[in-house]
Amino acid sequence: MAKLALTLVIIGALNWLLVGLFEWDLVSAILGGDSHRESSAISRIIYTIVGICGIYCVRFYADTRYSAR
């Protein structure tokens, strides 16, 4: 579960990088919708899943196995 969550968070971060640098939303481009207007229902579901994974990954701050050594 942790690897899946981290993978989705990384994909989400890369998508935000594309939005920030080029004003281009990869998820909306693939699944339909417009990043400046309404996104498709599937895009919104993907964004929600990535957001939930981000919240899940907050727990890694408290886990000593993942802290810097």
mmJSON file of the N, C-alpha and C atoms, coordinates in Angstrom:
{"data_MODEL":{"atom_site":{
"group_PDB":["ATOM","ATOM","ATOM","ATOM","ATOM","ATOM","ATOM","ATOM","ATOM","ATOM","ATOM","ATOM","ATOM","ATOM","ATOM","ATOM","ATOM","ATOM","ATOM","ATOM","ATOM","ATOM","ATOM","ATOM","ATOM","ATOM","ATOM","ATOM","ATOM","ATOM","ATOM","ATOM","ATOM","ATOM","ATOM","ATOM","ATOM","ATOM","ATOM","ATOM","ATOM","ATOM","ATOM","ATOM","ATOM","ATOM","ATOM","ATOM","ATOM","ATOM","ATOM","ATOM","ATOM","ATOM","ATOM","ATOM","ATOM","ATOM","ATOM","ATOM","ATOM","ATOM","ATOM","ATOM","ATOM","ATOM","ATOM","ATOM","ATOM","ATOM","ATOM","ATOM","ATOM","ATOM","ATOM","ATOM","ATOM","ATOM","ATOM","ATOM","ATOM","ATOM","ATOM","ATOM","ATOM","ATOM","ATOM","ATOM","ATOM","ATOM","ATOM","ATOM","ATOM","ATOM","ATOM","ATOM","ATOM","ATOM","ATOM","ATOM","ATOM","ATOM","ATOM","ATOM","ATOM","ATOM","ATOM","ATOM","ATOM","ATOM","ATOM","ATOM","ATOM","ATOM","ATOM","ATOM","ATOM","ATOM","ATOM","ATOM","ATOM","ATOM","ATOM","ATOM","ATOM","ATOM","ATOM","ATOM","ATOM","ATOM","ATOM","ATOM","ATOM","ATOM","ATOM","ATOM","ATOM","ATOM","ATOM","ATOM","ATOM","ATOM","ATOM","ATOM","ATOM","ATOM","ATOM","ATOM","ATOM","ATOM","ATOM","ATOM","ATOM","ATOM","ATOM","ATOM","ATOM","ATOM","ATOM","ATOM","ATOM","ATOM","ATOM","ATOM","ATOM","ATOM","ATOM","ATOM","ATOM","ATOM","ATOM","ATOM","ATOM","ATOM","ATOM","ATOM","ATOM","ATOM","ATOM","ATOM","ATOM","ATOM","ATOM","ATOM","ATOM","ATOM","ATOM","ATOM","ATOM","ATOM","ATOM","ATOM","ATOM","ATOM","ATOM","ATOM","ATOM","ATOM","ATOM","ATOM","ATOM","ATOM","ATOM","ATOM","ATOM","ATOM","ATOM"],
"id":[1,2,3,4,5,6,7,8,9,10,11,12,13,14,15,16,17,18,19,20,21,22,23,24,25,26,27,28,29,30,31,32,33,34,35,36,37,38,39,40,41,42,43,44,45,46,47,48,49,50,51,52,53,54,55,56,57,58,59,60,61,62,63,64,65,66,67,68,69,70,71,72,73,74,75,76,77,78,79,80,81,82,83,84,85,86,87,88,89,90,91,92,93,94,95,96,97,98,99,100,101,102,103,104,105,106,107,108,109,110,111,112,113,114,115,116,117,118,119,120,121,122,123,124,125,126,127,128,129,130,131,132,133,134,135,136,137,138,139,140,141,142,143,144,145,146,147,148,149,150,151,152,153,154,155,156,157,158,159,160,161,162,163,164,165,166,167,168,169,170,171,172,173,174,175,176,177,178,179,180,181,182,183,184,185,186,187,188,189,190,191,192,193,194,195,196,197,198,199,200,201,202,203,204,205,206,207],
"type_symbol":["N","C","C","N","C","C","N","C","C","N","C","C","N","C","C","N","C","C","N","C","C","N","C","C","N","C","C","N","C","C","N","C","C","N","C","C","N","C","C","N","C","C","N","C","C","N","C","C","N","C","C","N","C","C","N","C","C","N","C","C","N","C","C","N","C","C","N","C","C","N","C","C","N","C","C","N","C","C","N","C","C","N","C","C","N","C","C","N","C","C","N","C","C","N","C","C","N","C","C","N","C","C","N","C","C","N","C","C","N","C","C","N","C","C","N","C","C","N","C","C","N","C","C","N","C","C","N","C","C","N","C","C","N","C","C","N","C","C","N","C","C","N","C","C","N","C","C","N","C","C","N","C","C","N","C","C","N","C","C","N","C","C","N","C","C","N","C","C","N","C","C","N","C","C","N","C","C","N","C","C","N","C","C","N","C","C","N","C","C","N","C","C","N","C","C","N","C","C","N","C","C","N","C","C","N","C","C"],
"label_atom_id":["N","CA","C","N","CA","C","N","CA","C","N","CA","C","N","CA","C","N","CA","C","N","CA","C","N","CA","C","N","CA","C","N","CA","C","N","CA","C","N","CA","C","N","CA","C","N","CA","C","N","CA","C","N","CA","C","N","CA","C","N","CA","C","N","CA","C","N","CA","C","N","CA","C","N","CA","C","N","CA","C","N","CA","C","N","CA","C","N","CA","C","N","CA","C","N","CA","C","N","CA","C","N","CA","C","N","CA","C","N","CA","C","N","CA","C","N","CA","C","N","CA","C","N","CA","C","N","CA","C","N","CA","C","N","CA","C","N","CA","C","N","CA","C","N","CA","C","N","CA","C","N","CA","C","N","CA","C","N","CA","C","N","CA","C","N","CA","C","N","CA","C","N","CA","C","N","CA","C","N","CA","C","N","CA","C","N","CA","C","N","CA","C","N","CA","C","N","CA","C","N","CA","C","N","CA","C","N","CA","C","N","CA","C","N","CA","C","N","CA","C","N","CA","C","N","CA","C","N","CA","C","N","CA","C","N","CA","C","N","CA","C"],
"label_alt_id":[null,null,null,null,null,null,null,null,null,null,null,null,null,null,null,null,null,null,null,null,null,null,null,null,null,null,null,null,null,null,null,null,null,null,null,null,null,null,null,null,null,null,null,null,null,null,null,null,null,null,null,null,null,null,null,null,null,null,null,null,null,null,null,null,null,null,null,null,null,null,null,null,null,null,null,null,null,null,null,null,null,null,null,null,null,null,null,null,null,null,null,null,null,null,null,null,null,null,null,null,null,null,null,null,null,null,null,null,null,null,null,null,null,null,null,null,null,null,null,null,null,null,null,null,null,null,null,null,null,null,null,null,null,null,null,null,null,null,null,null,null,null,null,null,null,null,null,null,null,null,null,null,null,null,null,null,null,null,null,null,null,null,null,null,null,null,null,null,null,null,null,null,null,null,null,null,null,null,null,null,null,null,null,null,null,null,null,null,null,null,null,null,null,null,null,null,null,null,null,null,null,null,null,null,null,null,null],
"label_comp_id":["MET","MET","MET","ALA","ALA","ALA","LYS","LYS","LYS","LEU","LEU","LEU","ALA","ALA","ALA","LEU","LEU","LEU","THR","THR","THR","LEU","LEU","LEU","VAL","VAL","VAL","ILE","ILE","ILE","ILE","ILE","ILE","GLY","GLY","GLY","ALA","ALA","ALA","LEU","LEU","LEU","ASN","ASN","ASN","TRP","TRP","TRP","LEU","LEU","LEU","LEU","LEU","LEU","VAL","VAL","VAL","GLY","GLY","GLY","LEU","LEU","LEU","PHE","PHE","PHE","GLU","GLU","GLU","TRP","TRP","TRP","ASP","ASP","ASP","LEU","LEU","LEU","VAL","VAL","VAL","SER","SER","SER","ALA","ALA","ALA","ILE","ILE","ILE","LEU","LEU","LEU","GLY","GLY","GLY","GLY","GLY","GLY","ASP","ASP","ASP","SER","SER","SER","HIS","HIS","HIS","ARG","ARG","ARG","GLU","GLU","GLU","SER","SER","SER","SER","SER","SER","ALA","ALA","ALA","ILE","ILE","ILE","SER","SER","SER","ARG","ARG","ARG","ILE","ILE","ILE","ILE","ILE","ILE","TYR","TYR","TYR","THR","THR","THR","ILE","ILE","ILE","VAL","VAL","VAL","GLY","GLY","GLY","ILE","ILE","ILE","CYS","CYS","CYS","GLY","GLY","GLY","ILE","ILE","ILE","TYR","TYR","TYR","CYS","CYS","CYS","VAL","VAL","VAL","ARG","ARG","ARG","PHE","PHE","PHE","TYR","TYR","TYR","ALA","ALA","ALA","ASP","ASP","ASP","THR","THR","THR","ARG","ARG","ARG","TYR","TYR","TYR","SER","SER","SER","ALA","ALA","ALA","ARG","ARG","ARG"],
"label_asym_id":["A","A","A","A","A","A","A","A","A","A","A","A","A","A","A","A","A","A","A","A","A","A","A","A","A","A","A","A","A","A","A","A","A","A","A","A","A","A","A","A","A","A","A","A","A","A","A","A","A","A","A","A","A","A","A","A","A","A","A","A","A","A","A","A","A","A","A","A","A","A","A","A","A","A","A","A","A","A","A","A","A","A","A","A","A","A","A","A","A","A","A","A","A","A","A","A","A","A","A","A","A","A","A","A","A","A","A","A","A","A","A","A","A","A","A","A","A","A","A","A","A","A","A","A","A","A","A","A","A","A","A","A","A","A","A","A","A","A","A","A","A","A","A","A","A","A","A","A","A","A","A","A","A","A","A","A","A","A","A","A","A","A","A","A","A","A","A","A","A","A","A","A","A","A","A","A","A","A","A","A","A","A","A","A","A","A","A","A","A","A","A","A","A","A","A","A","A","A","A","A","A","A","A","A","A","A","A"],
"label_entity_id":["1","1","1","1","1","1","1","1","1","1","1","1","1","1","1","1","1","1","1","1","1","1","1","1","1","1","1","1","1","1","1","1","1","1","1","1","1","1","1","1","1","1","1","1","1","1","1","1","1","1","1","1","1","1","1","1","1","1","1","1","1","1","1","1","1","1","1","1","1","1","1","1","1","1","1","1","1","1","1","1","1","1","1","1","1","1","1","1","1","1","1","1","1","1","1","1","1","1","1","1","1","1","1","1","1","1","1","1","1","1","1","1","1","1","1","1","1","1","1","1","1","1","1","1","1","1","1","1","1","1","1","1","1","1","1","1","1","1","1","1","1","1","1","1","1","1","1","1","1","1","1","1","1","1","1","1","1","1","1","1","1","1","1","1","1","1","1","1","1","1","1","1","1","1","1","1","1","1","1","1","1","1","1","1","1","1","1","1","1","1","1","1","1","1","1","1","1","1","1","1","1","1","1","1","1","1","1"],
"label_seq_id":[1,1,1,2,2,2,3,3,3,4,4,4,5,5,5,6,6,6,7,7,7,8,8,8,9,9,9,10,10,10,11,11,11,12,12,12,13,13,13,14,14,14,15,15,15,16,16,16,17,17,17,18,18,18,19,19,19,20,20,20,21,21,21,22,22,22,23,23,23,24,24,24,25,25,25,26,26,26,27,27,27,28,28,28,29,29,29,30,30,30,31,31,31,32,32,32,33,33,33,34,34,34,35,35,35,36,36,36,37,37,37,38,38,38,39,39,39,40,40,40,41,41,41,42,42,42,43,43,43,44,44,44,45,45,45,46,46,46,47,47,47,48,48,48,49,49,49,50,50,50,51,51,51,52,52,52,53,53,53,54,54,54,55,55,55,56,56,56,57,57,57,58,58,58,59,59,59,60,60,60,61,61,61,62,62,62,63,63,63,64,64,64,65,65,65,66,66,66,67,67,67,68,68,68,69,69,69],
"pdbx_PDB_ins_code":[null,null,null,null,null,null,null,null,null,null,null,null,null,null,null,null,null,null,null,null,null,null,null,null,null,null,null,null,null,null,null,null,null,null,null,null,null,null,null,null,null,null,null,null,null,null,null,null,null,null,null,null,null,null,null,null,null,null,null,null,null,null,null,null,null,null,null,null,null,null,null,null,null,null,null,null,null,null,null,null,null,null,null,null,null,null,null,null,null,null,null,null,null,null,null,null,null,null,null,null,null,null,null,null,null,null,null,null,null,null,null,null,null,null,null,null,null,null,null,null,null,null,null,null,null,null,null,null,null,null,null,null,null,null,null,null,null,null,null,null,null,null,null,null,null,null,null,null,null,null,null,null,null,null,null,null,null,null,null,null,null,null,null,null,null,null,null,null,null,null,null,null,null,null,null,null,null,null,null,null,null,null,null,null,null,null,null,null,null,null,null,null,null,null,null,null,null,null,null,null,null,null,null,null,null,null,null],
"Cartn_x":[0.83,0.0,0.871,1.964,2.826,3.473,3.93,4.562,3.563,2.346,1.308,1.013,0.876,0.597,1.737,2.972,4.111,4.181,3.894,3.905,2.883,1.672,0.632,0.969,1.594,1.998,3.08,4.016,5.055,4.446,3.518,2.842,2.096,1.432,0.732,1.685,2.834,3.824,4.361,4.607,5.074,4.007,2.752,1.668,1.637,1.801,1.817,3.029,4.142,5.316,4.986,4.316,3.912,2.941,2.031,1.076,1.827,2.752,3.494,4.417,5.103,6.074,5.451,4.49,3.979,2.481,1.823,0.366,-0.339,0.165,-0.392,-0.67,-1.903,-2.341,-2.393,-1.458,-1.358,-2.601,-3.115,-4.286,-5.487,-5.723,-6.847,-6.626,-5.388,-5.096,-5.381,-5.058,-5.272,-6.747,-7.393,-8.74,-9.847,-9.498,-10.508,-10.728,-11.27,-11.505,-10.494,-10.672,-9.817,-9.376,-8.069,-7.558,-8.017,-8.44,-8.868,-10.373,-11.078,-12.538,-12.902,-13.857,-14.31,-13.46,-13.079,-12.379,-13.398,-13.005,-13.913,-14.076,-15.103,-15.357,-14.208,-13.669,-12.556,-11.326,-11.047,-9.921,-10.09,-11.292,-11.543,-11.342,-11.724,-11.512,-10.014,-9.253,-7.797,-7.185,-7.577,-7.052,-7.394,-8.586,-9.002,-8.164,-7.929,-7.113,-5.692,-5.118,-3.76,-3.723,-4.737,-4.809,-4.901,-5.696,-5.809,-4.468,-3.779,-2.452,-1.472,-1.584,-0.733,-0.973,-2.234,-2.562,-2.026,-2.163,-1.649,-0.135,0.565,2.033,2.559,1.716,2.132,2.621,2.096,2.492,3.971,4.593,6.006,6.907,6.422,7.198,7.422,6.463,6.558,7.236,7.415,7.99,9.506,10.199,11.655,12.353,11.709,12.342,12.58,11.803,11.905,12.633,13.051,13.719,15.167,15.731,17.107,18.072,19.056,20.035,21.321],
"Cartn_y":[-1.201,0.0,1.26,1.235,2.408,2.726,1.709,1.957,2.514,2.003,2.519,3.985,4.283,5.662,6.584,6.175,7.003,7.186,6.147,6.241,7.255,7.202,8.147,9.573,9.731,11.068,11.617,10.787,11.22,11.607,10.802,11.127,12.454,12.637,13.898,15.077,14.889,15.96,16.309,15.295,15.548,16.274,15.923,16.62,18.091,18.363,19.752,20.499,19.804,20.422,20.87,20.001,20.354,21.536,21.552,22.664,23.952,23.86,25.051,25.604,24.738,25.188,25.518,24.701,24.82,25.09,25.208,25.372,24.272,23.048,21.899,20.784,20.339,19.316,17.967,17.085,15.785,14.934,14.937,14.118,14.563,15.854,16.353,16.083,16.174,15.913,14.457,13.551,12.122,11.742,12.252,11.797,12.74,13.8,14.746,15.848,16.918,18.059,19.146,20.279,21.43,21.91,22.079,22.456,23.849,24.688,26.04,26.124,25.105,25.085,23.858,23.115,21.911,20.721,19.915,18.678,17.544,16.46,15.325,14.674,13.894,13.194,12.242,11.583,10.65,11.415,12.585,13.404,13.778,14.162,14.539,13.354,12.161,10.96,10.709,10.851,10.659,11.667,12.94,13.965,13.633,13.139,12.774,11.624,10.608,9.466,9.912,10.755,11.258,12.073,12.885,13.665,12.792,11.748,10.813,10.129,9.764,9.147,10.121,11.398,12.406,12.488,12.455,12.463,11.2,10.065,8.801,8.871,9.506,9.563,10.467,11.298,12.134,11.259,10.063,9.171,8.803,8.928,8.586,9.535,10.743,11.664,11.11,10.379,9.836,8.467,7.847,6.515,6.619,6.099,6.23,5.449,4.477,3.723,4.604,5.668,6.501,7.821,8.048,9.304,9.284,10.465,10.575,10.027,9.349,8.755,9.506],
"Cartn_z":[0.0,0.0,0.0,0.766,0.856,-0.492,-1.205,-2.507,-3.515,-3.486,-4.383,-4.062,-2.78,-2.376,-2.784,-2.55,-2.933,-4.446,-5.196,-6.654,-7.136,-6.582,-6.992,-6.573,-5.424,-4.984,-5.918,-6.334,-7.258,-8.609,-9.102,-10.363,-10.221,-9.103,-8.853,-8.807,-8.179,-8.104,-9.49,-10.311,-11.673,-12.491,-12.281,-12.964,-12.546,-11.254,-10.786,-11.337,-11.507,-12.129,-13.55,-14.306,-15.67,-15.676,-14.726,-14.633,-14.301,-13.36,-12.943,-14.015,-14.735,-15.732,-17.073,-17.498,-18.855,-18.947,-17.778,-17.735,-18.52,-18.38,-19.088,-18.087,-18.037,-17.086,-17.801,-17.472,-18.118,-17.88,-16.657,-16.332,-17.158,-17.221,-18.025,-19.502,-19.95,-21.363,-21.725,-20.815,-21.082,-20.938,-19.903,-19.564,-20.011,-20.649,-21.103,-20.094,-20.556,-19.696,-19.98,-19.349,-19.542,-18.174,-17.991,-16.674,-16.264,-17.223,-16.884,-16.67,-17.06,-16.884,-16.08,-16.56,-15.864,-16.272,-15.299,-15.612,-15.663,-16.312,-16.414,-15.051,-14.914,-13.642,-13.322,-14.348,-14.121,-13.629,-14.209,-13.754,-12.291,-11.913,-10.517,-9.585,-10.031,-9.222,-9.049,-10.135,-10.066,-9.093,-9.21,-8.304,-6.855,-6.618,-5.26,-4.722,-5.542,-5.116,-4.796,-5.652,-5.412,-4.124,-3.89,-2.654,-1.416,-1.484,-0.36,-0.113,-1.193,-1.042,-0.4,-0.754,-0.122,1.374,1.762,3.197,3.867,3.204,3.727,3.919,2.99,3.037,4.155,4.734,5.855,7.008,7.115,8.205,8.154,6.988,6.86,7.645,7.947,8.77,10.168,10.686,12.03,12.06,10.915,10.837,10.752,11.735,11.797,10.693,10.095,9.003,7.781,7.621,6.437,6.715,7.945,8.264,7.758,7.564,7.076,8.124,7.642,8.576,8.522],
"occupancy":[1.0,1.0,1.0,1.0,1.0,1.0,1.0,1.0,1.0,1.0,1.0,1.0,1.0,1.0,1.0,1.0,1.0,1.0,1.0,1.0,1.0,1.0,1.0,1.0,1.0,1.0,1.0,1.0,1.0,1.0,1.0,1.0,1.0,1.0,1.0,1.0,1.0,1.0,1.0,1.0,1.0,1.0,1.0,1.0,1.0,1.0,1.0,1.0,1.0,1.0,1.0,1.0,1.0,1.0,1.0,1.0,1.0,1.0,1.0,1.0,1.0,1.0,1.0,1.0,1.0,1.0,1.0,1.0,1.0,1.0,1.0,1.0,1.0,1.0,1.0,1.0,1.0,1.0,1.0,1.0,1.0,1.0,1.0,1.0,1.0,1.0,1.0,1.0,1.0,1.0,1.0,1.0,1.0,1.0,1.0,1.0,1.0,1.0,1.0,1.0,1.0,1.0,1.0,1.0,1.0,1.0,1.0,1.0,1.0,1.0,1.0,1.0,1.0,1.0,1.0,1.0,1.0,1.0,1.0,1.0,1.0,1.0,1.0,1.0,1.0,1.0,1.0,1.0,1.0,1.0,1.0,1.0,1.0,1.0,1.0,1.0,1.0,1.0,1.0,1.0,1.0,1.0,1.0,1.0,1.0,1.0,1.0,1.0,1.0,1.0,1.0,1.0,1.0,1.0,1.0,1.0,1.0,1.0,1.0,1.0,1.0,1.0,1.0,1.0,1.0,1.0,1.0,1.0,1.0,1.0,1.0,1.0,1.0,1.0,1.0,1.0,1.0,1.0,1.0,1.0,1.0,1.0,1.0,1.0,1.0,1.0,1.0,1.0,1.0,1.0,1.0,1.0,1.0,1.0,1.0,1.0,1.0,1.0,1.0,1.0,1.0,1.0,1.0,1.0,1.0,1.0,1.0],
"B_iso_or_equiv":[0.0,0.0,0.0,0.0,0.0,0.0,0.0,0.0,0.0,0.0,0.0,0.0,0.0,0.0,0.0,0.0,0.0,0.0,0.0,0.0,0.0,0.0,0.0,0.0,0.0,0.0,0.0,0.0,0.0,0.0,0.0,0.0,0.0,0.0,0.0,0.0,0.0,0.0,0.0,0.0,0.0,0.0,0.0,0.0,0.0,0.0,0.0,0.0,0.0,0.0,0.0,0.0,0.0,0.0,0.0,0.0,0.0,0.0,0.0,0.0,0.0,0.0,0.0,0.0,0.0,0.0,0.0,0.0,0.0,0.0,0.0,0.0,0.0,0.0,0.0,0.0,0.0,0.0,0.0,0.0,0.0,0.0,0.0,0.0,0.0,0.0,0.0,0.0,0.0,0.0,0.0,0.0,0.0,0.0,0.0,0.0,0.0,0.0,0.0,0.0,0.0,0.0,0.0,0.0,0.0,0.0,0.0,0.0,0.0,0.0,0.0,0.0,0.0,0.0,0.0,0.0,0.0,0.0,0.0,0.0,0.0,0.0,0.0,0.0,0.0,0.0,0.0,0.0,0.0,0.0,0.0,0.0,0.0,0.0,0.0,0.0,0.0,0.0,0.0,0.0,0.0,0.0,0.0,0.0,0.0,0.0,0.0,0.0,0.0,0.0,0.0,0.0,0.0,0.0,0.0,0.0,0.0,0.0,0.0,0.0,0.0,0.0,0.0,0.0,0.0,0.0,0.0,0.0,0.0,0.0,0.0,0.0,0.0,0.0,0.0,0.0,0.0,0.0,0.0,0.0,0.0,0.0,0.0,0.0,0.0,0.0,0.0,0.0,0.0,0.0,0.0,0.0,0.0,0.0,0.0,0.0,0.0,0.0,0.0,0.0,0.0,0.0,0.0,0.0,0.0,0.0,0.0],
"pdbx_formal_charge":[null,null,null,null,null,null,null,null,null,null,null,null,null,null,null,null,null,null,null,null,null,null,null,null,null,null,null,null,null,null,null,null,null,null,null,null,null,null,null,null,null,null,null,null,null,null,null,null,null,null,null,null,null,null,null,null,null,null,null,null,null,null,null,null,null,null,null,null,null,null,null,null,null,null,null,null,null,null,null,null,null,null,null,null,null,null,null,null,null,null,null,null,null,null,null,null,null,null,null,null,null,null,null,null,null,null,null,null,null,null,null,null,null,null,null,null,null,null,null,null,null,null,null,null,null,null,null,null,null,null,null,null,null,null,null,null,null,null,null,null,null,null,null,null,null,null,null,null,null,null,null,null,null,null,null,null,null,null,null,null,null,null,null,null,null,null,null,null,null,null,null,null,null,null,null,null,null,null,null,null,null,null,null,null,null,null,null,null,null,null,null,null,null,null,null,null,null,null,null,null,null,null,null,null,null,null,null],
"auth_seq_id":[1,1,1,2,2,2,3,3,3,4,4,4,5,5,5,6,6,6,7,7,7,8,8,8,9,9,9,10,10,10,11,11,11,12,12,12,13,13,13,14,14,14,15,15,15,16,16,16,17,17,17,18,18,18,19,19,19,20,20,20,21,21,21,22,22,22,23,23,23,24,24,24,25,25,25,26,26,26,27,27,27,28,28,28,29,29,29,30,30,30,31,31,31,32,32,32,33,33,33,34,34,34,35,35,35,36,36,36,37,37,37,38,38,38,39,39,39,40,40,40,41,41,41,42,42,42,43,43,43,44,44,44,45,45,45,46,46,46,47,47,47,48,48,48,49,49,49,50,50,50,51,51,51,52,52,52,53,53,53,54,54,54,55,55,55,56,56,56,57,57,57,58,58,58,59,59,59,60,60,60,61,61,61,62,62,62,63,63,63,64,64,64,65,65,65,66,66,66,67,67,67,68,68,68,69,69,69],
"auth_comp_id":["MET","MET","MET","ALA","ALA","ALA","LYS","LYS","LYS","LEU","LEU","LEU","ALA","ALA","ALA","LEU","LEU","LEU","THR","THR","THR","LEU","LEU","LEU","VAL","VAL","VAL","ILE","ILE","ILE","ILE","ILE","ILE","GLY","GLY","GLY","ALA","ALA","ALA","LEU","LEU","LEU","ASN","ASN","ASN","TRP","TRP","TRP","LEU","LEU","LEU","LEU","LEU","LEU","VAL","VAL","VAL","GLY","GLY","GLY","LEU","LEU","LEU","PHE","PHE","PHE","GLU","GLU","GLU","TRP","TRP","TRP","ASP","ASP","ASP","LEU","LEU","LEU","VAL","VAL","VAL","SER","SER","SER","ALA","ALA","ALA","ILE","ILE","ILE","LEU","LEU","LEU","GLY","GLY","GLY","GLY","GLY","GLY","ASP","ASP","ASP","SER","SER","SER","HIS","HIS","HIS","ARG","ARG","ARG","GLU","GLU","GLU","SER","SER","SER","SER","SER","SER","ALA","ALA","ALA","ILE","ILE","ILE","SER","SER","SER","ARG","ARG","ARG","ILE","ILE","ILE","ILE","ILE","ILE","TYR","TYR","TYR","THR","THR","THR","ILE","ILE","ILE","VAL","VAL","VAL","GLY","GLY","GLY","ILE","ILE","ILE","CYS","CYS","CYS","GLY","GLY","GLY","ILE","ILE","ILE","TYR","TYR","TYR","CYS","CYS","CYS","VAL","VAL","VAL","ARG","ARG","ARG","PHE","PHE","PHE","TYR","TYR","TYR","ALA","ALA","ALA","ASP","ASP","ASP","THR","THR","THR","ARG","ARG","ARG","TYR","TYR","TYR","SER","SER","SER","ALA","ALA","ALA","ARG","ARG","ARG"],
"auth_asym_id":["A","A","A","A","A","A","A","A","A","A","A","A","A","A","A","A","A","A","A","A","A","A","A","A","A","A","A","A","A","A","A","A","A","A","A","A","A","A","A","A","A","A","A","A","A","A","A","A","A","A","A","A","A","A","A","A","A","A","A","A","A","A","A","A","A","A","A","A","A","A","A","A","A","A","A","A","A","A","A","A","A","A","A","A","A","A","A","A","A","A","A","A","A","A","A","A","A","A","A","A","A","A","A","A","A","A","A","A","A","A","A","A","A","A","A","A","A","A","A","A","A","A","A","A","A","A","A","A","A","A","A","A","A","A","A","A","A","A","A","A","A","A","A","A","A","A","A","A","A","A","A","A","A","A","A","A","A","A","A","A","A","A","A","A","A","A","A","A","A","A","A","A","A","A","A","A","A","A","A","A","A","A","A","A","A","A","A","A","A","A","A","A","A","A","A","A","A","A","A","A","A","A","A","A","A","A","A"],
"auth_atom_id":["N","CA","C","N","CA","C","N","CA","C","N","CA","C","N","CA","C","N","CA","C","N","CA","C","N","CA","C","N","CA","C","N","CA","C","N","CA","C","N","CA","C","N","CA","C","N","CA","C","N","CA","C","N","CA","C","N","CA","C","N","CA","C","N","CA","C","N","CA","C","N","CA","C","N","CA","C","N","CA","C","N","CA","C","N","CA","C","N","CA","C","N","CA","C","N","CA","C","N","CA","C","N","CA","C","N","CA","C","N","CA","C","N","CA","C","N","CA","C","N","CA","C","N","CA","C","N","CA","C","N","CA","C","N","CA","C","N","CA","C","N","CA","C","N","CA","C","N","CA","C","N","CA","C","N","CA","C","N","CA","C","N","CA","C","N","CA","C","N","CA","C","N","CA","C","N","CA","C","N","CA","C","N","CA","C","N","CA","C","N","CA","C","N","CA","C","N","CA","C","N","CA","C","N","CA","C","N","CA","C","N","CA","C","N","CA","C","N","CA","C","N","CA","C","N","CA","C","N","CA","C","N","CA","C","N","CA","C","N","CA","C"],
"pdbx_PDB_model_num":[1,1,1,1,1,1,1,1,1,1,1,1,1,1,1,1,1,1,1,1,1,1,1,1,1,1,1,1,1,1,1,1,1,1,1,1,1,1,1,1,1,1,1,1,1,1,1,1,1,1,1,1,1,1,1,1,1,1,1,1,1,1,1,1,1,1,1,1,1,1,1,1,1,1,1,1,1,1,1,1,1,1,1,1,1,1,1,1,1,1,1,1,1,1,1,1,1,1,1,1,1,1,1,1,1,1,1,1,1,1,1,1,1,1,1,1,1,1,1,1,1,1,1,1,1,1,1,1,1,1,1,1,1,1,1,1,1,1,1,1,1,1,1,1,1,1,1,1,1,1,1,1,1,1,1,1,1,1,1,1,1,1,1,1,1,1,1,1,1,1,1,1,1,1,1,1,1,1,1,1,1,1,1,1,1,1,1,1,1,1,1,1,1,1,1,1,1,1,1,1,1,1,1,1,1,1,1]
}}}
